[in-house]
């Protein structure tokens, strides 16, 4: 009788020590929207306690958001993520006695998630920002539009236009001689908060290309990611001054990002600490929810993988998988740990994360492939660069980077820290990725069913690329050889690829019937035909290159 009694006593003694540490877990499990939060029982470092006490007054929403996160459950708070040592990166500054950075990067997340951070750093997501800045065809997407208007880097919008011309006559009559355009810019309440204009613009120095850059930052680069390691990114101090602080192992009292750059959370953001990427692109701060990322469509993935050039979200949404999701998603379990989220048991149909990231289980319910932050882990081909369909050969230099050759792998070297990152396709090779795709599909289907679909997909890709090569690239090259390839052709051919060829190939992977046929291959064929007819009818083509018309 003594031994069982001793066990009971030991159990209760251990429980007394464990219960305080389990309190945060219980609070998180029972929290519901609308309740006030309580920080009693939350185990935090002194540094983070200081942060929370101040930010409960300064930014209470941020604290509420964090409170509902799993970070709070394990005692991870402000300082654990935002802290940094002076001299390690240029944007470290002193904040009420602590050294921190405003921008949190994958390198900082990697303090607790090293394997995930390393895996992500080698993925196509991490390279997305560099792709946008280093395109072969154009220096950046928004410069294509500038060329249509003949705007060079010095073209300025006249100050007189800003001050008066864009204001309707009824307003000008009402305010009299006042230059109302100037007033609405210079007397705006935002000036009391941020006295800096984006990229140093002013009424007298309104450079059209810089203003167009804003549209690129809020458009293309909101998904691809901006470069936060260049001079333009900082309003105060300048990057040169920040680099001097870093060399001296010191930190300024404040680092102010240029207003145009502050709000960027692009997945391939180039960071001041030499890292690439942005974890909050899929896990919005300060809750960092895995649920938001897993639900995918119209949440994390659909924010960027949408629209005419890559309508992945719409294609999947109109599939049988999408129908099952929209009908039942509220009943599924979205919060299981990463390698314990199982199809059939926890959810019924795949979202983006299921196929592109989630763990794959065998027939006994054991993990066959661990969860991955390489979102192309089941992708045999690289489709994003529409002029090529590339097998994902491990170690292949990323062909979207201008310096890439068959024998030379491009390297990104951070100008702020000197860190280098090889811009190559990561392991595993395309064959292993295709095998994972088969096993992933086989969790719900037979392997024969999965193999049949994947094999058919490959042949669909070949046909679409034949249409591109035979009817678009061939004619474009003939026009170039005769000096007849116009600036408008650059735009049209690019759109035949990016807005027609690429989404058509993507549609073959996402099961949306209308997007595969009418919005897919038929749309591509019609756009090719429209361009060919227009080329055929050009007098210059009839005169200088009649062979094109034959």
FIPASE-941809 format. One record per residue (C-alpha): x, y, z; residue number from 1; residue in three letters. Coordinates in steps of 0.05 Angstrom, whole numbers, plus 5000, padded with zeros to 4 digits. Layout:
<pts>
     xx     yy     zz   num   residu
      X      Y      Z   NUM      ALA
...
</pts>
This chain:
<pts>
     xx     yy     zz   num   residu
   5000   5000   5000     1      UNK
   5058   5046   5012     2      UNK
   5083   5048   4940     3      UNK
   5017   5072   4908     4      UNK
   5011   5124   4963     5      UNK
   5081   5148   4950     6      UNK
   5066   5154   4875     7      UNK
   5005   5197   4891     8      UNK
   5045   5243   4936     9      UNK
   5099   5251   4882    10      UNK
   5046   5266   4830    11      UNK
   5015   5322   4871    12      UNK
   5083   5352   4887    13      UNK
   5101   5354   4813    14      UNK
   5033   5383   4797    15      UNK
   5045   5441   4845    16      UNK
   5106   5460   4804    17      UNK
   5073   5449   4736    18      UNK
   5006   5484   4747    19      UNK
   5034   5556   4746    20      UNK
   5069   5542   4679    21      UNK
   5005   5511   4651    22      UNK
   4962   5572   4669    23      UNK
   4978   5610   4605    24      UNK
   4957   5548   4565    25      UNK
   4891   5545   4600    26      UNK
   4879   5619   4590    27      UNK
   4893   5613   4515    28      UNK
   4847   5554   4508    29      UNK
   4789   5589   4542    30      UNK
   4797   5658   4512    31      UNK
   4740   5682   4468    32      UNK
   4731   5746   4429    33      UNK
   4701   5802   4470    34      UNK
   4735   5787   4535    35      UNK
   4784   5832   4571    36      UNK
   4854   5803   4575    37      UNK
   4891   5788   4638    38      UNK
   4967   5783   4642    39      UNK
   4966   5748   4709    40      UNK
   5002   5682   4705    41      UNK
   5036   5698   4639    42      UNK
   5110   5681   4645    43      UNK
   5150   5737   4612    44      UNK
   5221   5763   4615    45      UNK
   5230   5830   4650    46      UNK
   5247   5862   4583    47      UNK
   5181   5839   4552    48      UNK
   5142   5858   4614    49      UNK
   5167   5929   4605    50      UNK
   5146   5928   4532    51      UNK
   5076   5902   4548    52      UNK
   5063   5952   4604    53      UNK
   5080   6010   4558    54      UNK
   5046   5983   4496    55      UNK
   4981   5968   4534    56      UNK
   4975   6044   4533    57      UNK
   5009   6060   4467    58      UNK
   4984   6004   4421    59      UNK
   4934   5961   4460    60      UNK
   4909   5925   4398    61      UNK
   4979   5896   4387    62      UNK
   4979   5869   4458    63      UNK
   4910   5839   4449    64      UNK
   4931   5806   4385    65      UNK
   4994   5777   4416    66      UNK
   4954   5754   4477    67      UNK
   4912   5707   4434    68      UNK
   4974   5676   4402    69      UNK
   5013   5613   4416    70      UNK
   5073   5657   4428    71      UNK
   5041   5682   4492    72      UNK
   5028   5610   4514    73      UNK
   5102   5596   4514    74      UNK
   5126   5663   4540    75      UNK
   5151   5692   4475    76      UNK
   5136   5766   4474    77      UNK
   5160   5833   4445    78      UNK
   5233   5832   4465    79      UNK
   5246   5760   4444    80      UNK
   5229   5779   4372    81      UNK
   5249   5852   4366    82      UNK
   5314   5853   4405    83      UNK
   5380   5862   4368    84      UNK
   5452   5878   4384    85      UNK
   5483   5943   4360    86      UNK
   5532   5930   4303    87      UNK
   5495   5869   4277    88      UNK
   5451   5907   4227    89      UNK
   5443   5980   4208    90      UNK
   5371   5991   4232    91      UNK
   5382   5974   4306    92      UNK
   5363   6033   4350    93      UNK
   5357   6047   4425    94      UNK
   5285   6047   4451    95      UNK
   5275   6065   4524    96      UNK
   5340   6032   4544    97      UNK
   5333   5970   4500    98      UNK
   5364   5957   4432    99      UNK
   5312   5934   4381   100      UNK
   5291   5935   4308   101      UNK
   5222   5954   4282   102      UNK
   5229   5904   4226   103      UNK
   5229   5831   4247   104      UNK
   5260   5785   4195   105      UNK
   5265   5709   4182   106      UNK
   5334   5712   4214   107      UNK
   5303   5735   4279   108      UNK
   5246   5684   4274   109      UNK
   5301   5633   4263   110      UNK
   5324   5642   4335   111      UNK
   5267   5595   4354   112      UNK
   5250   5565   4287   113      UNK
   5319   5552   4255   114      UNK
   5300   5494   4209   115      UNK
   5238   5530   4182   116      UNK
   5277   5595   4172   117      UNK
   5333   5559   4134   118      UNK
   5283   5521   4091   119      UNK
   5244   5584   4075   120      UNK
   5308   5623   4059   121      UNK
   5323   5575   4002   122      UNK
   5252   5575   3973   123      UNK
   5223   5611   3913   124      UNK
   5183   5654   3961   125      UNK
   5247   5683   3991   126      UNK
   5273   5701   3921   127      UNK
   5209   5737   3900   128      UNK
   5234   5807   3917   129      UNK
   5299   5799   3879   130      UNK
   5260   5773   3819   131      UNK
   5220   5838   3817   132      UNK
   5282   5881   3822   133      UNK
   5326   5841   3774   134      UNK
   5282   5822   3715   135      UNK
   5317   5808   3649   136      UNK
   5267   5845   3607   137      UNK
   5257   5907   3650   138      UNK
   5289   5935   3713   139      UNK
   5222   5930   3747   140      UNK
   5148   5920   3729   141      UNK
   5128   5992   3738   142      UNK
   5182   6017   3690   143      UNK
   5145   5982   3634   144      UNK
   5089   6032   3644   145      UNK
   5137   6090   3647   146      UNK
   5164   6071   3579   147      UNK
   5094   6074   3549   148      UNK
   5093   6149   3565   149      UNK
   5165   6163   3550   150      UNK
   5180   6183   3622   151      UNK
   5253   6182   3637   152      UNK
   5280   6185   3708   153      UNK
   5281   6261   3708   154      UNK
   5211   6276   3681   155      UNK
   5173   6321   3730   156      UNK
   5100   6337   3736   157      UNK
   5096   6414   3735   158      UNK
   5084   6446   3803   159      UNK
   5029   6489   3772   160      UNK
   4989   6426   3757   161      UNK
   4995   6401   3828   162      UNK
   4977   6469   3858   163      UNK
   4916   6485   3816   164      UNK
   4899   6447   3753   165      UNK
   4872   6383   3783   166      UNK
   4823   6419   3828   167      UNK
   4752   6424   3800   168      UNK
   4729   6494   3780   169      UNK
   4675   6496   3833   170      UNK
   4728   6486   3887   171      UNK
   4774   6539   3857   172      UNK
   4716   6589   3854   173      UNK
   4698   6574   3926   174      UNK
   4768   6582   3955   175      UNK
   4786   6642   3912   176      UNK
   4859   6651   3893   177      UNK
   4885   6601   3943   178      UNK
   4928   6547   3912   179      UNK
   4886   6492   3939   180      UNK
   4928   6434   3913   181      UNK
   4986   6460   3954   182      UNK
   4942   6468   4016   183      UNK
   4915   6397   4016   184      UNK
   4986   6370   4014   185      UNK
   5022   6418   4060   186      UNK
   4968   6425   4113   187      UNK
   4950   6352   4119   188      UNK
   4949   6324   4191   189      UNK
   4997   6268   4171   190      UNK
   5053   6319   4168   191      UNK
   5051   6327   4243   192      UNK
   5065   6252   4250   193      UNK
   5113   6241   4192   194      UNK
   5147   6304   4166   195      UNK
   5181   6267   4109   196      UNK
   5151   6259   4039   197      UNK
   5159   6191   4006   198      UNK
   5225   6186   3968   199      UNK
   5239   6260   3982   200      UNK
   5185   6285   3934   201      UNK
   5158   6355   3937   202      UNK
   5111   6399   3897   203      UNK
   5170   6429   3861   204      UNK
   5205   6362   3851   205      UNK
   5149   6313   3834   206      UNK
   5187   6262   3792   207      UNK
   5138   6218   3753   208      UNK
   5180   6154   3757   209      UNK
   5187   6159   3832   210      UNK
   5112   6168   3839   211      UNK
   5101   6108   3793   212      UNK
   5147   6069   3840   213      UNK
   5095   6078   3895   214      UNK
   5045   6039   3853   215      UNK
   5098   5985   3845   216      UNK
   5111   5983   3920   217      UNK
   5037   5980   3938   218      UNK
   5023   5932   3879   219      UNK
   5077   5885   3854   220      UNK
   5123   5892   3914   221      UNK
   5067   5885   3966   222      UNK
   5071   5812   3946   223      UNK
   5142   5805   3920   224      UNK
   5175   5848   3974   225      UNK
   5215   5913   3973   226      UNK
   5289   5923   3985   227      UNK
   5296   5950   4056   228      UNK
   5372   5950   4050   229      UNK
   5378   6008   4000   230      UNK
   5385   6083   4010   231      UNK
   5314   6097   3988   232      UNK
   5286   6056   4046   233      UNK
   5308   6104   4101   234      UNK
   5283   6174   4115   235      UNK
   5326   6185   4177   236      UNK
   5383   6172   4190   237      UNK
   5409   6158   4120   238      UNK
   5434   6088   4104   239      UNK
   5506   6115   4103   240      UNK
   5497   6143   4173   241      UNK
   5466   6078   4197   242      UNK
   5524   6039   4169   243      UNK
   5572   6083   4208   244      UNK
   5533   6069   4272   245      UNK
   5538   5995   4256   246      UNK
   5614   5997   4245   247      UNK
   5622   6033   4312   248      UNK
   5578   5983   4348   249      UNK
   5529   6038   4367   250      UNK
   5456   6052   4353   251      UNK
   5416   6116   4340   252      UNK
   5357   6135   4383   253      UNK
   5310   6127   4324   254      UNK
   5307   6096   4255   255      UNK
   5253   6123   4208   256      UNK
   5236   6085   4146   257      UNK
   5214   6123   4084   258      UNK
   5137   6128   4085   259      UNK
   5133   6088   4020   260      UNK
   5169   6029   4052   261      UNK
   5138   6025   4121   262      UNK
   5079   5981   4105   263      UNK
   5114   5927   4064   264      UNK
   5106   5854   4083   265      UNK
   5123   5822   4016   266      UNK
   5142   5749   4019   267      UNK
   5210   5762   3987   268      UNK
   5228   5827   4023   269      UNK
   5303   5841   4023   270      UNK
   5320   5857   4096   271      UNK
   5374   5901   4128   272      UNK
   5403   5840   4165   273      UNK
   5420   5804   4099   274      UNK
   5361   5757   4102   275      UNK
   5307   5748   4049   276      UNK
   5233   5743   4063   277      UNK
   5177   5761   4111   278      UNK
   5144   5710   4156   279      UNK
   5085   5757   4170   280      UNK
   5066   5754   4096   281      UNK
   5030   5689   4113   282      UNK
   5027   5693   4189   283      UNK
   5003   5765   4202   284      UNK
   5030   5796   4266   285      UNK
   5021   5795   4324   286      UNK
   4979   5732   4326   287      UNK
   5021   5693   4276   288      UNK
   4963   5645   4265   289      UNK
   4976   5578   4231   290      UNK
   4901   5576   4217   291      UNK
   4904   5636   4171   292      UNK
   4960   5605   4131   293      UNK
   4926   5537   4127   294      UNK
   4859   5562   4104   295      UNK
   4898   5593   4047   296      UNK
   4845   5616   3998   297      UNK
   4824   5688   4009   298      UNK
   4869   5689   4070   299      UNK
   4944   5684   4065   300      UNK
   4957   5654   3996   301      UNK
   4899   5685   3959   302      UNK
   4922   5755   3976   303      UNK
   4977   5749   3923   304      UNK
   4963   5686   3883   305      UNK
   4903   5717   3848   306      UNK
   4885   5761   3789   307      UNK
   4896   5754   3713   308      UNK
   4969   5736   3715   309      UNK
   4965   5681   3768   310      UNK
   4893   5665   3786   311      UNK
   4911   5604   3829   312      UNK
   4862   5624   3882   313      UNK
   4804   5631   3835   314      UNK
   4822   5566   3798   315      UNK
   4824   5526   3863   316      UNK
   4762   5560   3891   317      UNK
   4720   5536   3831   318      UNK
   4744   5464   3838   319      UNK
   4711   5406   3875   320      UNK
   4764   5418   3929   321      UNK
   4742   5490   3934   322      UNK
   4668   5470   3937   323      UNK
   4682   5424   3996   324      UNK
   4722   5478   4031   325      UNK
   4669   5531   4024   326      UNK
   4615   5483   4047   327      UNK
   4649   5454   4108   328      UNK
   4712   5495   4127   329      UNK
   4682   5522   4191   330      UNK
   4677   5451   4218   331      UNK
   4749   5431   4205   332      UNK
   4807   5432   4254   333      UNK
   4857   5485   4232   334      UNK
   4901   5488   4295   335      UNK
   4936   5420   4300   336      UNK
   5012   5420   4305   337      UNK
   5049   5422   4238   338      UNK
   5064   5348   4232   339      UNK
   4999   5325   4262   340      UNK
   4949   5359   4215   341      UNK
   4920   5300   4177   342      UNK
   4872   5298   4117   343      UNK
   4809   5258   4130   344      UNK
   4814   5266   4205   345      UNK
   4824   5341   4213   346      UNK
   4798   5366   4146   347      UNK
   4766   5339   4083   348      UNK
   4794   5375   4023   349      UNK
   4862   5406   4007   350      UNK
   4877   5480   4010   351      UNK
   4941   5512   3984   352      UNK
   4980   5491   4046   353      UNK
   4958   5418   4041   354      UNK
   4991   5407   3974   355      UNK
   5048   5457   3977   356      UNK
   5071   5452   4049   357      UNK
   5035   5403   4095   358      UNK
   5062   5338   4122   359      UNK
   5045   5276   4082   360      UNK
   5022   5213   4119   361      UNK
   5025   5140   4099   362      UNK
   4967   5091   4104   363      UNK
   4984   5077   4178   364      UNK
   4979   5151   4196   365      UNK
   5054   5160   4203   366      UNK
   5091   5220   4175   367      UNK
   5124   5201   4109   368      UNK
   5145   5272   4091   369      UNK
   5151   5327   4143   370      UNK
   5118   5395   4134   371      UNK
   5159   5442   4090   372      UNK
   5166   5516   4080   373      UNK
   5192   5505   4009   374      UNK
   5124   5518   3976   375      UNK
   5147   5485   3912   376      UNK
   5160   5419   3948   377      UNK
   5110   5382   3904   378      UNK
   5123   5423   3841   379      UNK
   5160   5388   3784   380      UNK
   5162   5451   3741   381      UNK
   5177   5525   3751   382      UNK
   5121   5562   3715   383      UNK
   5130   5633   3739   384      UNK
   5180   5653   3685   385      UNK
   5130   5645   3629   386      UNK
   5182   5642   3573   387      UNK
   5209   5577   3602   388      UNK
   5180   5516   3634   389      UNK
   5237   5490   3677   390      UNK
   5244   5425   3715   391      UNK
   5265   5441   3786   392      UNK
   5336   5413   3782   393      UNK
   5370   5421   3849   394      UNK
   5428   5469   3845   395      UNK
   5403   5501   3779   396      UNK
   5419   5575   3779   397      UNK
   5354   5614   3783   398      UNK
   5343   5636   3710   399      UNK
   5302   5697   3733   400      UNK
   5367   5729   3758   401      UNK
   5404   5765   3702   402      UNK
   5473   5740   3722   403      UNK
   5453   5667   3720   404      UNK
   5488   5620   3671   405      UNK
   5493   5545   3665   406      UNK
   5560   5547   3701   407      UNK
   5552   5608   3745   408      UNK
   5504   5610   3803   409      UNK
   5482   5680   3821   410      UNK
   5495   5703   3892   411      UNK
   5459   5757   3930   412      UNK
   5507   5796   3974   413      UNK
   5475   5841   4026   414      UNK
   5503   5912   4020   415      UNK
   5489   5923   4094   416      UNK
   5517   5860   4127   417      UNK
   5558   5826   4073   418      UNK
   5518   5761   4081   419      UNK
   5512   5720   4018   420      UNK
   5455   5675   3993   421      UNK
   5461   5628   3934   422      UNK
   5403   5639   3886   423      UNK
   5394   5567   3863   424      UNK
   5338   5516   3863   425      UNK
   5342   5478   3929   426      UNK
   5341   5404   3943   427      UNK
   5306   5358   3930   428      UNK
   5307   5347   3855   429      UNK
   5245   5347   3811   430      UNK
   5237   5271   3813   431      UNK
   5233   5271   3889   432      UNK
   5183   5329   3886   433      UNK
   5139   5291   3837   434      UNK
   5142   5229   3882   435      UNK
   5120   5271   3941   436      UNK
   5063   5298   3898   437      UNK
   5040   5226   3883   438      UNK
   5043   5207   3957   439      UNK
   5008   5272   3977   440      UNK
   4949   5259   3930   441      UNK
   4947   5186   3951   442      UNK
   4926   5206   4022   443      UNK
   4856   5216   3993   444      UNK
   4860   5181   3925   445      UNK
   4892   5118   3897   446      UNK
   4963   5125   3870   447      UNK
   4937   5106   3801   448      UNK
   4887   5163   3804   449      UNK
   4942   5212   3825   450      UNK
   4992   5187   3773   451      UNK
   4940   5192   3718   452      UNK
   4924   5264   3734   453      UNK
   4998   5285   3741   454      UNK
   5017   5250   3676   455      UNK
   4960   5285   3639   456      UNK
   4981   5351   3670   457      UNK
   5051   5344   3640   458      UNK
   5024   5335   3569   459      UNK
   4977   5394   3577   460      UNK
   5037   5438   3594   461      UNK
   5074   5415   3532   462      UNK
   5017   5435   3487   463      UNK
   5010   5504   3516   464      UNK
   5085   5516   3510   465      UNK
   5083   5492   3438   466      UNK
   5030   5546   3423   467      UNK
   5075   5598   3457   468      UNK
   5139   5577   3420   469      UNK
   5108   5566   3351   470      UNK
   5062   5625   3346   471      UNK
   5087   5678   3395   472      UNK
   5163   5671   3403   473      UNK
   5174   5653   3330   474      UNK
   5136   5714   3303   475      UNK
   5167   5760   3355   476      UNK
   5237   5738   3334   477      UNK
   5220   5750   3261   478      UNK
   5196   5820   3276   479      UNK
   5259   5834   3317   480      UNK
   5303   5810   3259   481      UNK
   5269   5860   3212   482      UNK
   5269   5918   3261   483      UNK
   5193   5916   3265   484      UNK
   5185   5895   3338   485      UNK
   5152   5957   3368   486      UNK
   5150   5980   3441   487      UNK
   5077   5959   3441   488      UNK
   5097   5890   3418   489      UNK
   5141   5884   3480   490      UNK
   5079   5897   3523   491      UNK
   5033   5852   3482   492      UNK
   5081   5793   3479   493      UNK
   5095   5799   3553   494      UNK
   5021   5796   3566   495      UNK
   5011   5737   3520   496      UNK
   5059   5702   3566   497      UNK
   5046   5729   3635   498      UNK
   4971   5739   3627   499      UNK
   4954   5680   3582   500      UNK
   5008   5626   3576   501      UNK
   5026   5624   3650   502      UNK
   4955   5624   3681   503      UNK
   4934   5572   3630   504      UNK
   4989   5525   3654   505      UNK
   4970   5540   3726   506      UNK
   4898   5524   3712   507      UNK
   4918   5453   3694   508      UNK
   4940   5443   3766   509      UNK
   4880   5471   3804   510      UNK
   4818   5434   3777   511      UNK
   4774   5494   3759   512      UNK
   4740   5472   3694   513      UNK
   4721   5541   3668   514      UNK
   4790   5568   3683   515      UNK
   4822   5509   3647   516      UNK
   4780   5517   3584   517      UNK
   4748   5586   3572   518      UNK
   4793   5627   3617   519      UNK
   4852   5582   3601   520      UNK
   4871   5553   3534   521      UNK
   4815   5587   3495   522      UNK
   4834   5655   3523   523      UNK
   4907   5642   3505   524      UNK
   4888   5621   3434   525      UNK
   4843   5682   3423   526      UNK
   4897   5730   3447   527      UNK
   4949   5699   3401   528      UNK
   4901   5704   3343   529      UNK
   4886   5778   3357   530      UNK
   4960   5795   3358   531      UNK
   4975   5756   3295   532      UNK
   4919   5789   3257   533      UNK
   4943   5858   3279   534      UNK
   5015   5840   3257   535      UNK
   4989   5813   3190   536      UNK
   4953   5879   3175   537      UNK
   5012   5925   3188   538      UNK
   5036   5959   3124   539      UNK
   5108   5957   3147   540      UNK
   5104   5881   3154   541      UNK
   5075   5874   3084   542      UNK
   5131   5917   3056   543      UNK
   5192   5895   3095   544      UNK
   5175   5824   3119   545      UNK
   5124   5792   3073   546      UNK
   5148   5723   3096   547      UNK
   5116   5736   3164   548      UNK
   5048   5740   3129   549      UNK
   5057   5674   3094   550      UNK
</pts>
